[in-house]
């Protein structure tokens, strides 16, 4: 037994030397450290408190959504991690981020999971440039972890739009108006709609409207991170 334990420790040691663990957010080599000292403090600041999480839907204009949740505020290491996932050709990060999202869904819904999971679709231009759709990767990991059926051919993006984050808030809803459509019916279904980032909620709302038009009775929004509202940038989150 002792030799077996030593062999296992030696295997872990060798693996860390040959394939060193890296921070999920900044990408720094962790080696044998449990976490990233560089990101630890900033990650605490990016956490969304349980008291505030249930109020996210109040901060966006999404009447078609029945609920909205997110794992983090889009700031610091979380912002850096999403940038690496989206623009740094690190699709493997979606596995870890999707697992975090799955844990949040389990906390929120318990045993009463939504009927299916759908991701915000990418445009042809985005797919051609990046080679993968980030919300699709997150959805796949989340659905597999929770064993929820997923539908990757329900929502389509019918027209190209300007990049949302480059537009002022007032223009974002207009930019995605009628840009998405559901090509299959979802009569009486509750749907979990997955995206990587939610800012004003314009994209979530456009997709949710399409799902409701297809027969969904409830659409819940889930994002890995949410842009922090301007008024919260100047103050701390409410204490629990």
C-alpha positions in Angstrom: 0.0 0.0 0.0 2.8 2.4 0.9 4.6 1.8 -2.4 1.3 2.3 -4.3 0.8 5.7 -2.6 4.4 6.7 -3.4 3.9 5.6 -7.0 0.7 7.8 -7.3 2.5 10.8 -5.8 5.4 10.3 -8.2 3.0 10.1 -11.2 1.4 13.4 -10.1 4.8 15.0 -9.7 5.9 13.9 -13.1 2.6 15.1 -14.7 3.0 18.5 -13.1 6.6 18.7 -14.5 5.6 17.7 -18.0 2.2 19.3 -18.2 2.1 22.0 -15.5 -1.2 23.1 -14.2 -2.2 26.7 -15.2 -4.6 29.2 -13.7 -8.0 29.0 -15.3 -8.1 32.7 -15.7 -4.7 34.3 -16.3 -2.9 31.2 -17.6 0.0 31.5 -15.2 1.8 28.2 -14.3 0.6 27.0 -10.9 3.0 24.1 -10.4 2.2 22.5 -7.1 0.3 25.5 -5.7 -3.4 24.9 -5.0 -4.5 28.2 -6.5 -3.3 31.3 -8.3 -1.9 33.9 -5.9 -2.0 36.5 -8.6 -5.8 36.1 -9.2 -7.1 35.1 -5.7 -7.8 38.6 -4.4 -9.4 39.8 -7.6 -11.5 36.7 -7.9 -13.1 37.5 -4.5 -14.0 40.9 -5.8 -15.6 39.4 -8.9 -17.8 37.0 -6.9 -21.5 37.7 -7.0 -23.1 37.4 -3.6 -26.0 35.1 -3.1 -28.1 38.1 -1.9 -27.4 39.9 -5.2 -27.6 36.9 -7.6 -31.4 36.7 -7.3 -31.7 40.4 -8.3 -29.8 40.2 -11.6 -33.0 40.2 -13.7 -33.9 43.6 -12.2 -30.8 45.1 -13.8 -31.5 44.2 -17.4 -34.4 44.7 -19.8 -35.5 41.1 -20.4 -39.2 40.7 -19.8 -39.2 37.4 -21.8 -36.9 35.8 -19.2 -38.3 34.0 -16.2 -34.9 34.2 -14.4 -31.3 35.2 -14.9 -28.2 33.9 -13.1 -24.4 34.2 -13.6 -21.3 32.9 -11.9 -19.2 36.0 -11.8 -19.0 39.7 -12.5 -17.1 40.4 -15.8 -14.0 41.9 -14.3 -10.4 41.2 -13.4 -9.3 37.6 -13.9 -12.7 36.5 -15.1 -12.6 39.0 -17.9 -9.1 37.8 -18.7 -10.2 34.2 -18.7 -13.1 34.8 -21.1 -10.8 36.8 -23.4 -8.5 33.8 -23.5 -11.5 31.5 -24.2 -12.9 33.7 -27.0 -9.9 35.2 -28.6 -6.9 33.3 -27.3 -7.8 30.0 -28.9 -8.3 28.2 -25.5 -11.5 26.3 -26.1 -10.5 23.8 -23.4 -11.4 26.5 -20.8 -15.0 26.0 -21.6 -14.9 22.6 -19.8 -14.0 24.2 -16.5 -16.2 27.3 -16.9 -19.2 25.1 -18.0 -18.7 22.9 -14.9 -18.9 26.0 -12.7 -22.1 27.0 -14.5 -23.5 23.5 -13.9 -22.9 23.9 -10.1 -24.8 27.2 -10.1 -27.7 25.6 -12.0 -27.8 22.7 -9.5 -27.9 25.2 -6.6 -30.7 27.3 -8.2 -32.9 24.5 -9.5 -32.2 21.5 -7.3 -34.0 18.5 -8.6 -36.4 20.5 -10.8 -34.2 21.1 -13.8 -35.3 22.8 -17.0 -36.5 20.5 -19.8 -33.6 21.4 -22.2 -30.6 23.6 -22.7 -30.1 25.9 -25.7 -27.1 28.2 -26.4 -27.1 31.6 -28.0 -26.1 30.9 -31.6 -23.0 32.4 -33.3 -23.0 34.2 -36.6 -21.3 32.6 -39.6 -18.7 35.4 -39.5 -17.8 34.6 -35.9 -17.7 30.9 -36.5 -15.4 31.3 -39.5 -13.1 33.6 -37.5 -12.9 31.7 -34.3 -13.6 28.1 -35.4 -16.0 27.5 -32.5 -19.0 29.0 -30.7 -18.2 29.7 -27.0 -21.8 29.4 -25.7 -22.1 26.1 -27.5 -19.0 24.7 -25.7 -20.3 26.0 -22.3 -23.7 24.5 -23.0 -22.3 21.1 -23.9 -20.3 20.8 -20.7 -23.1 22.1 -18.6 -25.7 19.7 -20.1 -23.4 16.7 -19.9 -22.6 17.4 -16.2 -26.2 17.8 -15.3 -27.5 15.2 -17.7 -30.0 17.6 -19.2 -31.1 17.2 -22.8 -29.7 19.9 -25.1 -30.8 21.2 -28.4 -28.1 22.7 -30.7 -30.4 23.2 -33.7 -33.2 25.1 -32.2 -32.0 28.7 -32.4 -30.4 30.2 -35.5 -29.0 33.6 -36.2 -30.8 34.8 -39.3 -28.8 37.9 -40.1 -25.4 39.4 -39.3 -25.3 42.0 -36.6 -22.7 44.5 -35.4 -20.5 43.3 -32.5 -22.5 44.1 -29.4 -19.7 45.1 -27.1 -18.7 47.8 -29.6 -22.1 49.5 -29.5 -23.5 51.9 -26.9 -26.1 50.4 -24.6 -28.9 52.2 -26.2 -28.2 50.7 -29.6 -27.7 47.0 -28.6 -31.4 46.1 -28.5 -32.0 47.6 -31.9 -28.9 45.7 -33.2 -30.2 42.3 -32.4 -33.9 43.0 -33.0 -35.4 40.0 -34.9 -31.9 38.6 -35.5 -32.7 35.2 -33.9 -35.3 32.7 -34.7 -36.3 29.2 -33.4 -36.6 26.6 -36.2 -38.2 23.9 -34.1 -41.3 24.0 -31.8 -40.9 23.8 -28.0 -44.5 23.4 -26.8 -44.8 23.7 -23.0 -41.0 23.4 -22.5 -38.9 25.2 -19.9 -35.6 26.2 -21.5 -32.2 27.2 -20.1 -30.6 29.7 -22.4 -26.8 29.8 -22.2 -24.4 32.6 -23.1 -20.9 33.6 -22.0 -21.5 37.2 -21.0 -24.6 39.2 -20.3 -24.3 43.0 -20.4 -27.6 44.8 -21.1 -29.5 41.6 -21.8 -30.4 42.6 -25.4 -29.1 39.3 -26.9 -30.7 37.2 -24.2 -34.0 39.0 -24.7 -34.0 38.5 -28.5 -33.2 34.8 -28.1 -35.8 34.4 -25.3 -38.5 36.0 -27.5 -37.8 33.6 -30.3 -38.0 30.6 -27.9 -41.3 31.8 -26.4 -42.6 32.3 -29.9 -41.7 28.6 -30.5 -43.9 27.5 -27.6 -41.5 27.6 -24.6 -43.4 28.5 -21.4 -40.4 29.5 -19.4 -36.9 30.7 -20.5 -34.2 31.1 -17.9 -31.0 32.9 -18.7 -27.6 31.7 -17.6 -24.2 33.3 -18.3 -20.7 32.7 -17.0 -20.2 36.4 -16.3 -22.3 39.6 -16.1 -21.0 43.1 -16.8 -21.2 45.0 -13.6 -23.7 47.8 -13.6 -22.2 51.3 -13.5 -23.7 52.1 -10.1 -22.1 49.0 -8.5 -18.6 49.9 -9.8 -18.6 52.8 -7.3 -19.8 50.8 -4.3 -19.6 47.4 -2.7 -22.2 44.7 -3.2 -25.0 44.4 -0.7 -23.9 42.4 2.3 -25.7 39.1 2.9 
